[in-house]
Amino acid sequence: MYTQAMDTMAREGRGPVKVEDPALQARFDARIDAGDFIEAKDWMPDDYRRTLLRQISQHAHSEIVGMLPEGNWISRAPTLKRKAILLAKVQDEGGHGLYLYAAAETLGQSRDQMLAALHSGKAKYSSIFNYPTLTWADVGTIGWLVDGAAIMNQVPICRCSYGPYARAMIRICREESFHQRQGYDSLLAMMRQGTEAQKAMVQDAVDRWWWPCLMMFGPPDDQSPNSAQGMRWGIKRVSNDTLRQKFVDATVEQAKVLGVTLPDPDLRWNAEREHWDFGRIDWDEFWQVVGGDGPCNRERLRDRVAAWDDGTWVREAALAHARKQQTEEKAA
C-alpha cells in the first residue's frame, strides 16, 4: 500500500545517481547487512534518503487524505456509538499523518514542502482513497478490507532500516488493528442482525472495494523494478505479491465467517500451493487512478487544498502565540 511510491518511481523517472564516498558507502552497507537502524544524523546515500522521503511522505499524505472518505459519514452514522467510533478513527488517521510527517522531516524536507507537493499534484497518496464511499457499509468495508490490507503492508515496516519510520509504525499498526476490528464488527452486526437490504448493502460494498484493495499492494513483482533495491536497503521487507497473497488467504476465511461472497469467480483453493488462487487484477485501472484519473482524484485533492486554505488563520495564530511565548520567556 504505502510502497506504491517506490513502484511508481520508474514511470516518473529518477534523477542522476550521485557517486558516493566509497568508505561511507561501505560502512552504510555493513550496517544494513547487520540489521542496524539508520538514524537521522547518520550518513546515508542520497538515493536511500530520496526513496525514504518519497515513501514516508506518500504514507503521510495517504493518512490525511484517507480521513476524507470516512469523514464524509461522521454526521450520518446510524448510532451514537458508531459515530463515536468513527470520530476516534478519523482522529487517529490525522495523528498517523502527523507522526509520519515528523519522521519525514528528519530527512531534510519541511512539512510545508511536502504538503505543497501534495496540493500541486506532484506527490502521490495511496490509490485506494480515490474511490467513493456510497453507503454506510462502505465505512465498515474500509475498516475490514482497506485497513486489513494496510496492516498487512505496514507490520513489516516496523522493521524498516530507518529508525524514525520504524518507531512511528509501531503505534500506527496498533491503532490500525483496532480500526480493522471495528470495521469487521460493524459489518458483522449488519450481516447477523440487519435487514435483507442491509445485507445486500454490505455485499455491494465488498464487491466494489475488493479489487482496489488488491491493487493497494502495488504492481506484480516483475513489474516493480525498484522493489529489489528497497528490499536490499531494508526499507521494504516483503514483496508485493507475497503480501497480496497473505491478504487474500486471510480474508477468504474472514469472509466465510462474515457471510459475504468475494467478487472473484476464479477464487479457489490450490492444494498444491496451499494458497488461494485469485483472478487477474486490472492493472490498467490501477495506473489510471495513480495517474490522477480515478473516480475521486480531483475531489480529494480539491478538499485537501480547501482544508489547507481554510486553516491558514489557525496556523498563523499558533505561530503568533509561539512567538509571543518566546518573547515573554526571554524577558523573564
N, C-alpha and C positions, 0 to 999 in steps of 0.2 A: 504493500500500500504506500508506505512513505519512502520507498526506494524508487518510486516512479521517476524522481528527478535524475537518478543515476541512469535509468533506462532511456530517457529522452535526450541525454547529452549527445549521443551520436547523431541524432537527427538535426539538432540545433547547431552542432559544430562546437569545437573547443579551440581555445587559443593555443599558440605555440607552447610546447613543453619547455620549461626553463631547465637548463643544465644545473644540477645541484652540486653542492660541495660533497665530494666522494666520502670523506671521513664522517661528516654529519649524516649522510645518507646511510652509510654502513651502520652507524650507531642506532639510527632510527629503525632500520630493518631488523637489527638484532633485538630491539625492544618489542617490535611487533611479533617476531618469531617466538619470543619468550612469553608472550601474552600479557605484557605490561600495559598499563594505561598511559596514554599520551595526554599530558596536561596542557593547559592554555599557554603557559610560559615556555614550554619545551619547543625545541626546534622541530619543524615538520616540513616535508616537501610542499611546494606550492600547490601541486595537483591534489594532494591529500587535503590541504586546507580548503581548496576551492570545492572539492567534492563534498566535504563535510558541510560547508556553509550552504551549498545548494540543497543538500538533503535536509538539514535541520531547519532551514528557513521554510522549505516547502512543507515540512511536517508542521511547523508552527502556523503557517498560512492555512493548512488543512483544518487545524483545530478551530481557528476562529471563523473560517468560512463554514465549517461544519456546524456551527451554532445556528445558522440561518434556517436550514430545512426543518429542524425540530422547534426552534424558537417560534416559528410560524404557528405552532399548535398549542403554545402555553395558554393562551386565552380561551382555547376551545377544548381543553382537556375535559373528559367526561365526569370526573370526580375531583374533589379537593385533594385526595390522596395522590391521584395521578398527576395533578397539577404541581404539587409539591415535589414529587419525584422528578418530573421533567425540568422544573426550575433548577433543582440541585444539579441535574445532569448538565444542562446548558452552562451553568456557572462553572462546573468542573472543566468543561471544554475550554472556556475562556482562561481558566487557570493553567491548563496544559499549554496553551499558546504562550502565556507569559513565561513559564518555565523554559520553554524551547527558544523563545526569542532571547532570553538571558543567556542560554547556552551558546546560541549562535553569535551573540555579541562578543564572546570571548575569542572569536576567530577574527575579529578586527573590523566587523561591519556593524554600523549602528542600526537600531530598530527602525528609525525613520527611513534609512536607506532601504531596508528590507521591505517595509510597507509601501514605499514609493514604487519599488519594483513590482509588488503585487498589484497595486492600483493602476499601474500603467499597462498591465497585462504581460509584462516581461517575465515575471516569476509565476510559477505554476502552483497549484494545490491538487490534492487527490481528485481524480476524475469522478469519483463516486458522488461528490457533493454537487454535481451538476445535473442531478435527477430530481424531479419534483416529489413532494410529499402530498399526495392527493387525498388521503383519508387518515383517520386516527390509527388504523392498523399499520400504516407506514412507519409511525413512530416506534412501535414495538418491533417491527421488522428491521429497522435500522439498528435498534439495540441488539437484537439477536444476530443478524447476519453481518451488518457493517462493522459493529463493534467486535463481533466474534472474529471477523477477518483481521481487524486491526490488532487484536490481542495476538493472534497467530503470527502476525508480522512483527509486532513490537517486542514481544518477550525476548527474542534473540538480540534485540538492540540493547537490552540491559547488559550485554556482554560486549558492546561496541568498544573498540580500542580507544576511542576518545572519551576520557573520563567524565567531563561535564555532561555530555549527551547520555552516557550510560547511567549516571546517577539520577538524572532527571527522569529517565524512563522507568525507574523502579516505582516511584509513586504513581506515575501516569498509568502503568499497567495494573496496579492495584485498583485504581478508580475505574479503569475501563472494564475490569472484570465485573464490578458492580453494575455498570451500565448494561453489559451483556445479559446479566441475570435479570435485571428489571425489565428489559425488553422481552425476554423469553417469558417471564411471569405474566406480563401484560397480554401476550398472545395466548398463553395457556388459559388464562381466565376467559378470554373471548371464545376459544375453541371448546372449552368444557362447560361454560355457563352461559354463553351467548346465544343469540338467535341464529337462525339459518342465514339471515342476511349478514350478521356479523362474522360468521364463519366464512362466508363467501368473500367478505371484505379482506379477511386475513389471507385467504388463498390468492386473491388478486394481488395483494401487496407482495407476497412471496414470489409470484410469477414475474412481477416487474423488477424486483431487486436482485434476484438470483444471479443472472448473468453479469450485470455490472459489478456485483461483489466478486465474482471470479476474476474479473479484469483488474481488480484492485491490487493484485499481487504483481502486476506488470506483465510484459510480454513473455513468451516462452524463452527458456534459457538460451536456445540457439539464435534468438533474435535480440538478445540483451548483451551486447559486446562489452559493456562497461562493468557488468556484474562480477566478472572474474577478478578485475583489479580491486573492486570494492571488497571482495572476499579475501583477497591477498592482504589488504590493509587491515582487515578485521572490522571494517565498517559494517559490512553485510556478512551475516554468519550462515544463512541458509538460502538456497537458490529459490527463484520464483516458482518453478514447477514443483519443488518439494513442499513449499509452504502451501501452494494451492491444493495439492493432493491431500495434505494433512487436514486442511479446512473441509474439503469435500467429505473425507472419511468420517470426521467428527460430526458434521452437520447432517449427514444422511440419517444417522441414528437419532439425533435430536428431533428431526422432522417426523420420524415414526412416532415418537412419544407425543409430539405436538398434534399429530393427526393431519398434517398437510402433505401435499404432493409436490416434490421439487420438479420444476418445469423442464425436464430433460428426458426425452424418450430413450436416449442412449445410456442412461444411468443404469449400471448393473454391476454386481459383484464379480470381480475377477479372482477366482480361487487360486490361480497360478501366481498372480502378483500379490494377492492378499490385500488388494485395494479396490476401491470403487472406480470403475471406468466411467468417464463422462463425455458428453458431446463436444463438438467443435465450438470454440468461442469466436465471436465475430470481432476480430481484431481491427477491422475497418472502422467499426463503431468506436472502439477504444481510441484510436488515433484521431478520429473526428472530434471526439469530446476533448481529448487532451489539446487538440489544436484550436479549441475555442468555439466549436460549433455543436455543443451539446444542447439538451433541452433547456437548461437554465444558466448557461455560462454567463450570458450578458446580464441576466437578472442578479446573479450572485455578485458579480463584480460591481454592478451599479449600487447594490445595497451596502457593500463594504465601503465603497468610496463615500456614500452618503453618511454612513455612520462615522467615518473619519472626519468628514467636514462638520457634521453636527457636534462632534466632541471637541472641536478646536477650543472653545471657550473654557472647557474643563481643564484641558492640558495647560492652557495659558494661566489659568487661575492657580493650578497646582505649582507651576514653576514660580509664579509671583510669590506664593506663600513660602516656598522653599527659600527663595532669595531673602525674603523678609526675616525668616528664622535665622539664616546665616548672618545677616546684619546684626540682629539682636544678640546673637551668641558672641560675635566679635566685640560688640560694645560692652558686654557684661564683664 
